[in-house]
Amino acid sequence: MSDADFGMLAALSHDLEKLALALSADRVDGRVVSNEIIDLAAGEREAAAIALSYLLRRRSLGEVPPDPPVLDAAVDAMVTAVRRIAPLSA
């Protein structure tokens, strides 16, 4: 994987994190949030997994904002998305 690929993966993972937080803050249903994440991820399961790690780090550090219910909803939606994105090796 080239440096450009890593850069694109990092940018996508940050975009996925932002999307999950924004939609969760707007109280969008978690299934819809998950679907939006999957669409934006375009099969890049690794990017969604990295975004999930960003969200979990926020939770472990107790970051506010976002408020805990928003962060928890974003984490739940991201977990669902990661599970639903087919691994490349499958």
Secondary structure, DSSP 4 states (H G I P E B T S, - for coil): --HHHHHHHHHHHHHHHHHHHHHHHTT--HHHHHHHHHHHHTT-HHHHHHHHHHHHHHHHHT--SSPHHHHHHHHHHHHHHHHHSPPTT-
